[in-house]
Amino acid sequence: KKGKHILNLTKHYFRTTCSYAHPSFPDHFLMILSSHWAYLKEASKMQAYQDIKAKEEQELQHIQARSKEQLNSYT
């Protein structure tokens, strides 16, 4: 619901500004919009990567701790 509201505001902003703006504004607006989209898309990928990396590091620490426990149990 929030995303739809933002999209409606963006459309309204675009239409209103286009009616008063310099003829090159639509191109400029679309470049900015695509830049923001690319940033958000990349940020989403980076967050997914960081989540996977954190899980793998946690698993590695768990495995190392178990290995140390097993080594200590043999001595």
N, C-alpha and C positions, 0 to 999 in steps of 0.2 A: 504494500500500500504506500509506504514511504517513497519507494523508487518511482512509482507512478506519479506521485505528487511532484517529485523533483523533475521528472521528465516533462510534465505539464508546465512547470515554471520555466524550464529551459525553452520549450517551444514558444511560450508567451514572450519571454525575453528576446528570443530570436526574431519573432514577428514584429514586435514593437520597435526594436532597435533597427531592423531593416527598413522600416518605413521612414526613419529619420536619418539614417546613417549614410556614410559615404558608399558609393557603389561597390567598393572592394570589401566591405564589411562581411558579407556572407562567406566569402572565401576565408577571411581571417577567422571568423567564428568557427567554421568547420575545421580549420587546422587546429585551433585550440581544443575543440571538442574531441578530435581524434587523438590529440596528444594526451589529454586527460584519460581517455579510454585506454590507451596503451599503457599509461602509468598504472592505472587500476588493475589491468590485466596482469602486468608484470608483478605488481605487489601481491596479487593473489597467488601467483605461481611461487613467489619467494616465500610466502607464508606456508604454503604446502610443503615446500622443500625444507624449511626450518622445522616444521612439525615432524617430518620423517627423520630428519637428522637428529633431533632431540630424542625420539623414540629409540633410534639405533644406538645412540650414546648411552641411554639408560639401560638398554639390553646388554651392551658391552660391559658396563659397570657391574651389572648383576652377575654376568658370567664370570668376570674376574673375581668378584667377591666369593662366589661359589667355589671357584678353583682354589682360592686361598684357604677356604674352610676345609676343603678336601685334603689339601696338602698338610694342613695343620693336624687333621685327624689321623694322618698316617704317622706322625712323629710322636 
